[in-house]
Amino acid sequence: MMLVIIGAVVIGIIRGIRKGRKLSQQVPDVHHETPGRIYFLQHQNNPDRIKIVKSKGELATPLKVVHEMLSPTPNAVLAQIYRDLEPSHQGASWYDADAVRMFLDHLRGAA
C-alpha cells in the first residue's frame, strides 16, 4: 500500500515538473516576419496578366520579372497589395497588367 502511494506521489511530481516546463516556455512572437521579396511576374503567353508572389530569397522562374520589392514584412505588404488591386483580380494570383503597372507607378511616385 505504501509503495502505491509513493509511486503516485512520484508520478504527480514528474507531471508537475513537465507541466511547469511547458508553462515556463516562451510563446513565440506570431507577428514576427522574416524579410522577403515580392515579385511581379508577367505571363509568358499572355502579357496582359501579371502574377504577384512572395519569396524569402531570389526567385527562379521562367516568367518575366516586371518588378521586385524587398520588404521587412512581406506578408503584410502582399496583403495590402492584394487589397489595393482587388478590382483588377483575374483569378489565382493573376492581375490585369495595366492596373498593376499603374499601381507600381503610383508606388514609385510617377503617377
C-alpha positions, 0 to 999 in steps of 0.5 A: 500500500505504501509503495502505491502511494509513493509511486503516485506521489512520484508520478504527480511530481514528474507531471508537475515538473513537465507541466511547469516546463511547458508553462515556463516556455516562451510563446513565440512572437506570431507577428514576427516576419522574416524579410522577403521579396515580392515579385511581379511576374508577367505571363509568358503567353499572355502579357496582359496578366501579371502574377504577384508572389512572395519569396524569402530569397531570389526567385527562379522562374521562367516568367518575366520579372516586371518588378521586385520589392524587398520588404521587412514584412512581406506578408503584410505588404502582399496583403495590402497589395492584394487589397489595393488591386482587388478590382483588377483580380483575374483569378489565382494570383493573376492581375490585369497588367495595366492596373498593376503597372499603374499601381507600381507607378503610383508606388514609385511616385510617377503617377 
